[in-house]
């Protein structure tokens, strides 16, 4: 039963890390990253559709994203959706290809993005602490129902703290790596 509790805790921490990595991919750095367009929805015949379902997205250069719509008639709608998404991007169309140059970030904007990254890291740590709380509750229940002894409980709580500490350290590493990417000129 204790091992199942550890496994649930590890799973919750892993999910928090995955969510943090997805959020970090959305934060702009100086380089082009197609994940920045993940939140863009295009009005495709009255249905808000994710951009990646309507166009092939490539990054041929460090500061350029190129989109090639599958349906050429949707090119203006895609361009409009990128403009209205408030990402600070200015797409330009040539024929059936949409080019989205990534403007260089100002120092002030970089610092704002670092704050956003740290806030996302803190949200992930909150999720990990909630998972720790749930794991501790499970251990308490096991002790109350006399399935484990008090000594087993103490060992289990110590192990839970070790798992949480390692998970929090991973969050710090992810945020620090993103911070370096953002501040790189």
N, C-alpha and C positions, 0 to 999 in steps of 0.2 A: 504494500500500500504506500509506503514512503517513497519507493522508487517511482510509482505512478505520479505522485505529487511533484517530484523533481522533474519528471518528463513533461508534465503540464506546464510547469514554470519555465523550463527551457523552450518549450513551444511558444509560449506567450512572449518571451523575450525575443525569440527569432522573428515572430510576426511584427513586433515593435521595430526591430532592426530593418526588416523589409519595407515597412511603411516609411521609415525615416529615409531610406535610400531612394524610394520613389519621390518623396518630397524634395530631397536634395537635388535630384535630377531636374526638377522644374525650376530651380533657382538659377538665374543667369550668371554665367561667368563671361570672360572675354571671348571664349571660343564658342563656336556654333554647336548647339546640341539639339537634336530633333525633339527631345523630351519636353522642351519649352513649349512646343505646340500641342502637347497632349490635352490641354484644357480647352483648346479651340473647338467650337462646335459650328458647323456649317448648316445653314438652312437648305436642306436637300429635299425639294418637293414638299415643304411644310414640316419636315422632321429634322430636329437638331441632330446632326450626325457627326461623330468624331472625324477630325480632319484626316487621320491616318487611314480611314476607310474609303476616302475619296481621292487620295493622291499618293503617289510614291514619293517618299521623303528621303533625300540624300544630302550629304555634307561633303561637297567636293573640295572645299577649302576651309581653312580654320575659322573664317569669319563669314561664311555664306551657307545658307540652307537653300536647297533647290527642291521645288515641288513640281511634279508632273501629274496633273489631274488625269484620272482614268476616263472621265467624261469631260471632254473639252468644253462643253457648254457650261460647266460649273466653275470655270476659271474666274469669272467676275465675282461669283458668290464666295469662293474661297478667299480671294483677295479682300473682299469686304469683311469677311469673318475675322481675318488676321488683324485688319485695321481696328475693328470694334472690340477686339479682345483686350485692348489696353496693355499690351506687352512691350510697348515702346519700339515696335518693329514697323518698318515701312516697306511693304512688298512692292515689287515692280514686275510687270508682266511683259514678256516678249514672246509673241506667238502663243504657244500653248504651255510655256514654261513660266513658273512664278519663281523669281529670285527674291530671297529675303536676306539682305545683308545685316549682319550683326554690328550695330554701332558700338564704338569703343565706350567703355563705362567711365564715368567721371569718378574721382576719388570719393566724393560724397555718396554717390550711388553704390559704389563698392562697399562702403561701410554700412549702408542700409541693408544690403544683401547679406552681409556678415551677421547683422542683428537678426535678420529673418532666419538664417541658418541656425543660429544659437537658440532661437525660440523654438524651432522645430525639434532641435536636440532635447530641449527641456520637456517638450510634450512627450517625446519618446521615453525620457526618464520617468515621467509621471506614469506612463503606461506600465513600465517595468516595476515601479513601486506598488502599483495596484496589483500586479501579478504576485509580487512578494506577499502582500497583505492576504490575498486569496490563498496562497500556499500555506501561510502561517495558520490561517483559519482551518484549513484541512488537517494540519498536524494537530491543532488543538482538539478538533473533533475526534481524531484517532485516539488521542489520550483520554478524552472523556468517555469514549466507548470502550476503554480498557484494551484496545488493540495493540497499543504500544506502551512502553514504560516511560517514566519521567526522564530517565537517562537517554532513551532513544529519541525522545522529543528534543532534548537539548542538542544532541548530535545532529538531528534533522534541521533544527533551526540554524545551527552553525553552517551546515552545508548550504542551506537556502541563501544565507547571507553571502557565502562565497560565490554562488551562481549569480546572484544579483550584482555583486561587485564586478564580476567579469563582464556581465551584460552592460553595465553602466560605463565601464572602461571602453568597450567597443563603440558605444554611442559617442563618447568623447573623441575617439579616433576618427570616426566618420565625419563628425562636425569639423574637427581640425583639418582634415584633408580637404573638405569643401572650402574652408576658410582660406587655405593656401591657394586653391584654384581661383577663388573670387579675387583675391588681392594681387594675383599674378598679372603683371602688365605686359 
